[in-house]
Amino acid sequence: MSIDIQVLRGNPDDAEIAALVCALVALKRATEPDEPAPPASWVGAPAGYESAGSWTAADPWR
């Protein structure tokens, strides 16, 4: 996710910066999943690699 912020007037004060940071943190937390995805959905798991979370999962020839 990418958020671009454009300041339309000069030098926001500390309260405005703090309010913006709090809003961005709340937005970030609201869009994160509550728990990680199950291992079966990890990249490499359906292909039968050793372990979907291991370094060898990216290279089936190891």
N, C-alpha and C positions, 0 to 999 in steps of 0.2 A: 504494500500500500504506500502510496506517495501523496504527500500533502504539500502543496505550494502555498506559501503565505506572502501576500503582497501588502506592504505598508504604504498606505495612500497619503499619509501626512507624516511630517517629521517627528522624530523623537518621542515615542510612546513612553509614558511614565511607568514606574515600577509596578503599580497596581494593575495597569493594563497588561503588562508582560506576564505578571503572575496569573491573572485571569485567563490569558491565552494558554499558558502552560498547563493550568489545571484543566481547561477544556480539552486540550489535546490528549492529556493523560487519561481523562475519562473516556474519550472517544476510542483510544487505543485499547483500554481494558474492556470496553463494551463490544469490541469486534473480535477479541481473542476467543478461541474455544475454551470451554470450561475444563476439558481434560484432553490429553493427547489422543491422537488417532490410534486405533488398535493396530498391533503389529501386522495383521493380515493385509492391511491397506497400504503398508509401506512399499516404496519402490523396490522391486526385486522379489518380493514375497511370492507373487503368483508364478514367477518363472522358476521357482524351486532352487534358488541360490541357498548357500549354506545358512546364512542368517541375513534377513533383510536389513538389519541395522549394522552389520559388520562392514569393514573395508572391502572384503572380498565380494560383497554383494554386487558391487559395481562392475566387477570383472569376472565373468563366469569361467574363465580359463585358468584361474589360480587353483 
